[in-house]
Amino acid sequence: MALAHCAAVLRRRASVEEVTEEDWDFQIDVNLKATFFLNRAAYLALKGHKRQGSIVNFASQGWWTGGFGGSVVYAASKGGIVSMTRGLARSFAPAGVRVNAVSPGGVETPMLRDGQSDEAMKSFISMIPMGRTAEPAEMTGAVLFLASAASSYMTGTVLNVSGGQLMY
């Protein structure tokens, strides 16, 4: 049994000077707070089952880079997901529930391009050795792997799926 949680929101791209408390609260509530409570609910449903349970969260390369083009609050929320994933992995492992995260690079969604000039997108894509952004479906393999028995000895792992943009 597994849960894959990929809800995310970038309310608006804003410089640090322009970020409002509402921007902060909205993104933290959707990206981090909701992830915590969904993970807790999944753990309560999964613990005690004979089969190992798995939770797969979605972070972002922003947790490592600090964000791109006015997305510092988004990046902070995703950094929280990485830290929380690791903490929950330690807490849930004794009950047979693994917690891991997928950390995508640029994925071809409206959120990626919203508020970005063509020049900014070209610059961003030039940093990806594979020379393009990912299609959303390209995250499927990573999720299936982390949710499956093939990763049965992995917990607290952040799987980088960035086309080589980040190599850590």
ABEGO torsion letter per residue (X at the ends): XBBBBABBBBABBBBAAABBAAAAAAAAAAAAAAAAAAAAAAAAAABGBABBBBBBBBBBAAAAAGEBGGAAAAAAAAAAAAAAAAAAAAAAAAAGBBBBBBBBBBBBBAAAABGBBAAAAAAAAAABAAGBBBBAAAAAAAAAAAABAAAAABBGBBBBBAGGABBX
